Amino acid sequence: MFTRILRLVVIGWIVSMVAGAVAALQARRRIGPDTPETADDIVASAIFGPLDYHSTATNLRGGALELWYGGGVLDLRDATLAPEGATLNVKVVFGGGQVLVPASWRVITAVSGLGGVQDVRGVKDLPVDAPTLTIAGTLIGGGFAVQSEPDEAMNAVRGKIDEATETARGKIDETAGQVQDAISKATDSGRAAADDAVTDSLEIGSDSEMTPAT
């Protein structure tokens, strides 16, 4: 019984890894390349890799940030928000990192899922008309720290993310290869069975033609 449960767990893990890899590759094709750093509507992503995006927008209205098994730093310190503020929509699947913003910005979070965004700047008494950045979206197994300066802890985290990313990529490549081999073997077996069936059918037909009618 224990062996059967363990086998099911391993199969479930393999299936989830392959499914995650497929979903991540689909996300990469859907998102496309990052926008230029001067864009007022930014698009940035990290799919099985590091995030290192530095915005210099002069009228930042918002944009989209998507992370799949990756993370790093989104640096907005040299960007200027639009007068009405900006909304950054995030989608994170096992990733995260830092969002760097000026100390004068107000940051509002409206995220859901198994993760979160925490403003660790300790800013207080911002004016009513302070530039406002809203971070909204969904996080699954990840999160962000909002800061005004990068720290050594984040550099260590980025190193761990890089290591984990390489490990995950290797596991996925290995698993994908195993799945492909299994598919190839099943295909070859099916093709051989079909060939045998055709051969048997031809032999039976040939025997029937050679048998004289009574």
Order of alpha helices (4+ residues) and beta strands (2+ residues): alpha-beta-beta-beta-beta-beta-beta-beta-beta-alpha
